[in-house]
Amino acid sequence: MIELSPKLNTLTPYIPGEQPKNLEEFIKLNTNENPYPPSKNVDNLLKTFEVDNLRLYPPPHLEDLREVIGSFYGVSGENVFVGNGSDEVLGFSFFAFFYGKKKKILIPEISYSFYPVFARLFDIEFEEIPLREDFSIDLDIFLEKSSICGGIVFANPNAPTSLGIDSKRLEAFLESLDPNIPVIVDEAYMDFYGDSIVNLVKRFKNLLVVRTFSKSFALAGIRFGFAIGDSFLIDSLFKVRDSFNSYTINMLTYEIAKSVFEDIDYYNEIVSKIIKTRERVKNSLKEMGLEVFDSKTNFLFIRIDKEKFNIDAENVYLKLKENKILVRYFNSPEKIKDFIRVTIGKDEEMDIFLEKLGGILGAFKG
Ligand SMILES: *Cc1c(COP(=O)(O)O)cnc(C)c1O
């Protein structure tokens, strides 16, 4: 046996949703991708891209790109970090803010499953804070436990529960918290909610807001995420990045990312469309007798009551797959094993989903 790092045996990597090879056969509602294409600008940009530019390394500090993002969110370029997807931004943040502190970080019991993966990678102890009965994040417990913690991380809106916390509540939370505790708020789905706390980073220098182009901007394939926060936090992220790889943003991603806000009207339009479809599908599911959470995201979290429907969530997932519809099922933790998570696709796709689901539930109703 080739001798590798003993640390490898302790890793539990994140398991991404399936990306099947015969993609065109499926209605893909399992990884919260956007069903609409990116702006036409991206098309034009790729068609006119100077291939000769690929000889060169991209600019290491990407000042102009960070300036473009900063000005859209009302901060300066110094307040913006950019990375190869927000997963990378989160990974660097865990390292920069928590590694080696010998203090536990606090994360929600149910949230983005990458957080515990990063924590284990960097030997950061974490405590999972129970959700409330209604699956919402209980900020009061976070506050109670915060005095001995090394940091706080959660997603807002949260995944996979789809629930949001309003900005007023978060502002009060940050006011009560020790300002020396780093807080990471992952706003991957915020554009589908519209109640961001990006504007609070000036007041709360311990707050890092993480964003992505993968969901609302229909650009999961370019791998681009960013973080907004005080320059002290942002500089620490560059320090970590430059200890791994100084060029995490490739030249094509760099060019596309710079152009995105030029066509913000288009992205707002597809986000509105998705929200409209979400509300319609949610109501149809409720009419079918299903419990569906009040989603602030581009997906629905649906409870399958196996007493009522004579079929459990896992088998609904499997039956949908037989019908060429991919949704996400989590067999752990226990608390969410009666749920399926369904990304909002185009209206036509969701109609087929509703029809097939209706068939599956009807068929097993005994
Ligand atoms: C999708 C998602 C991410 C990762 O986004 P990328 O930018 O594609 O890496 C991060 N956090 C949450 C909560 C997500 O759902």
The ligand as a MOL file (V3000), in Angstrom:
LIG
                    3D

  0  0  0     0  0            999 V3000
M  V30 BEGIN CTAB
M  V30 COUNTS 15 15 0 0 0
M  V30 BEGIN ATOM
M  V30 1 C -25.1260 26.0140 -3.9900 0
M  V30 2 C -24.6580 26.4580 -2.6640 0
M  V30 3 C -23.3520 26.8930 -2.4600 0
M  V30 4 C -22.2620 26.6620 -3.4740 0
M  V30 5 O -22.2750 27.4600 -4.5150 0
M  V30 6 P -21.0880 27.4700 -5.5710 0
M  V30 7 O -20.8410 28.9320 -5.7180 0
M  V30 8 O -21.6360 26.8360 -6.7840 0
M  V30 9 O -19.8930 26.7550 -5.0180 0
M  V30 10 C -23.0010 27.4150 -1.2430 0
M  V30 11 N -23.8820 27.4590 -0.2290 0
M  V30 12 C -25.1270 27.0080 -0.3690 0
M  V30 13 C -26.0660 27.0650 0.7860 0
M  V30 14 C -25.5420 26.4820 -1.5890 0
M  V30 15 O -26.7650 25.9780 -1.7180 0
M  V30 END ATOM
M  V30 BEGIN BOND
M  V30 1 1 1 2
M  V30 2 1 2 3
M  V30 3 2 2 14
M  V30 4 1 3 4
M  V30 5 2 3 10
M  V30 6 1 4 5
M  V30 7 1 5 6
M  V30 8 2 6 7
M  V30 9 1 6 8
M  V30 10 1 6 9
M  V30 11 1 10 11
M  V30 12 2 11 12
M  V30 13 1 12 13
M  V30 14 1 12 14
M  V30 15 1 14 15
M  V30 END BOND
M  V30 END CTAB
M  END
